[in-house]
Amino acid sequence: MTAATTRASPTNDELPEKLPMAALLALAMTGFICIATETLPAGLLPQLAADLNISQSLGGQLVTAYAIGSLVAVIPLTIATQGWRRRNVLLLTIGGFLIFNTATALSSHIVVTLIARFLAGMAAGLAWSLLAGYARRMVPPHLQGRAMAVAMVGTPVALSLGVPLGTWLGTTVGWRLAFALMSVMSVALIAWVIAKVPDYPGQAATARMPLRRVLVTPGVRSVLAVVITWMLAHNILYTYVAPFVVPAGLATRVDLVLLVFGLAALIGIAVTGQLVDRFLRRTVQISLVTFALATLGLIVWQGDALATLVAIAIWGLTFGGAATLLQTALADTAGDGADVALSMNVVAWNGAIAGAGVIGGGLLDRWGAASFPWAMLVLLGAALTIVQFARHSGFTSGRRSVTTPVTGH
């Protein structure tokens, strides 16, 4: 860091010894809007397709366009904004949601709507690369894990509550109003951020690390590999959960299945927040092993509704803290390259979502939904193996270091 950056940023001694909840929850709300904006079209396809006079398969590409926007833009946008003041970048992303969700709500042409969705995805990619590091920067190092857990809570809330509520609202009063509501929430969030979220300088040019150097930093590729394998395993089941739960008699209760998963994920976030700073490596191992055991349960008791719901609750519990654990490990490992590394995490995470759709679809067509847990066990075994060999860099043993301040995102 330069001297100017040091003076502008609080030292560890100046940071609060308790979590700045209002600021962290503003970050969580940003994550909520990211996820809700991404997934809204999936629950509103019939109404959206009828209104735009398109097929539902074409309407589904609104989700694809959003994901592609995130994948394409996150790394270049993150690098381009490294030197900007942090709150300005955050406000830029929220402003993007305001503009592009409004455009989606008003558009009557599928091409315009697809472009708006792509640009909204770009805003989301930049937001995801920013949130974890921003939360870490608000607190001293020994509270960073807990701060990230709070900042990440918007994701399971959106998945478990926001998506069903948005779908209900769109079904009741129209899909356009659902997107307009996202814009209204963005306006409120802009005011919230200005009032409660502290500002920090960007990273000095002399402290920035090029992409290739970050990628070859010991441990970074190991963490990214775990992100990919863990999220592939998760998303194979999450994407195709509806056909998977049919043998258990839950075909008409997918809403209940996702609610159980989402509520368990909230508990997982709370538990992870208490453990991540002291037992990061051990918590990752326990989460993966427990997820594998739940997966075995889905194999053994696939036709039993109650057992399936219990296994899904355990799955949600292990997934809730995944973002906190993996982003903490990645940021710790990358050091001054944390901002670029976290943008790589967005690419890996979204790439796993897309890959799971392809792999899960192939498994479903060839061997049926019963094949999902077997593929997941292979992926989870690979993730555990990587963690085992990354004990010296990536997923180190013992308490996290509390001596290194966060200087980037």
Beta strands, then each sheet from edge to edge (+ up, - down):
end
